[in-house]
């Protein structure tokens, strides 16, 4: 297979993946790409993430964005990572699992952000 043909095949494949992802987001209103709203549900018990030692030693800093779905009883129902370094994502999700929210009549969805900064 020539390089030009391989390039066309890869380009066509990437385009198909992008289009199918966009269609999925249109059909699924809770898709992470479409969800940018900050979570408005009040937190009753907030636990701060533990900055991983290895991330600190490597001067890894940044923001972790997580789409969360909170059940009516105030517990965390699900999470979906929108961005962040993998070492920091683990710490953020571990902390989120310990959060407790106020109760409500229905589930809530929104984005929670954690900012990790190395101390120098």
Residue, then its C-alpha position, 0 to 999 in steps of 0.5 A: x500500500x502506498x503512503x498516499x493511500x494509507x494517509x487517505x485511509x487513516x484520514x477517512x477513518x479518523x473522520x468517521x470516528x469524529x462524526x460518529x462521536x458528534x452524532x452520539x453527543x447529539x443523541x445523548x444529552x448527557x454526553x461529556x462533550x456537551x456537558x460544561x455546566x458547573x455542578x450546582x448541587x450543594x456539597x455536605x461533605x467535601x474531601x480534598x484530593x491527596x496530591x500524589x507524591x510522585x506527581x509532586x516529585x515530578x512537578x506535575x500540576x494542572x486541572x482535572x475536570x470530572x463530569x459527575x452524576x449525583x443521585x437524588x439521595x446525595x451519593x455520587x452515582x457516576x463520574x466521567x473524566x473530561x481531562x487531566x493528567x492520569x496521576x492527578x485524575x486518580x486522586x481527584x476521583x478517589x476524593x470525589x467518591x467520598x463526597x456527600x451532596x444534599x438530597x434532591x428530588x432528581x439526579x444532578x449532573x455537572x462538572x467538578x474541577x480540581x486544581x493541583x499546583x506543585x509547591x516550589 
